[in-house]
Amino acid sequence: MATGATFRQSMYSFRVADNTISKFIQTVLEAIVDTFQAEVLPPLIEPDEWREVIDRFNTKWNFPHAFGALDGKHIPIKAPPKSGSLYHSYTGFFSMILLA
């Protein structure tokens, strides 16, 4: 979901039809929001408060105009049947990447 790929492009990664992806993406996103909203998403923030966040991020990480970052981790998985090298990573095992 974070790749920016279209449903049609994603159908090859998930090995399902693009119309099937469109049905479950909304459900998955709603579940993510419901599960993590209180923990991760702050209440509505005013522009001045965002500027404070941006300033703190710049002060700590010397990265201007940013208010957050993503990091990735390879999550080991059992290779799906007939997936070949699709999920085989440079780390030497089958994995999917989790961005958070």
Secondary structure, DSSP 8 states (H G I E B T S, - for coil): -TT---HHHHHHHHTS-HHHHHHHHHHHHHHHHHHHHHHH--S---HHHHHHHHHHHHHHH--TT-S----EEEEE----TT-TTTTB-TTSSBEEEEE-
